[in-house]
Amino acid sequence: MDLSNLTHWDSNILLGIINEKLRLECESIEELSSMYEIDVSRLADKLAHVGYQYDPLTNQFKSRGF
């Protein structure tokens, strides 16, 4: 699955895929970035646009209201 080009993904679908990868395959967002060649700042910006931000304690993107 090519996640490197974030602009082609719908933000809500991307959120589900990214959180699944973080839960099952990667112990950190840095590992996810390295494994899938994802620009973390672009990912964070795209998901922030729909109200989510990365929570390092739970290793997932959560609604900003957490």
Secondary structure, 3 states (H helix, E strand, C coil): CCCCCHHHCCHHHHHHHHHHHHHHCCCCHHHHHHHHCCCHHHHHHHHHCCCEEEECCCCEEEECCC
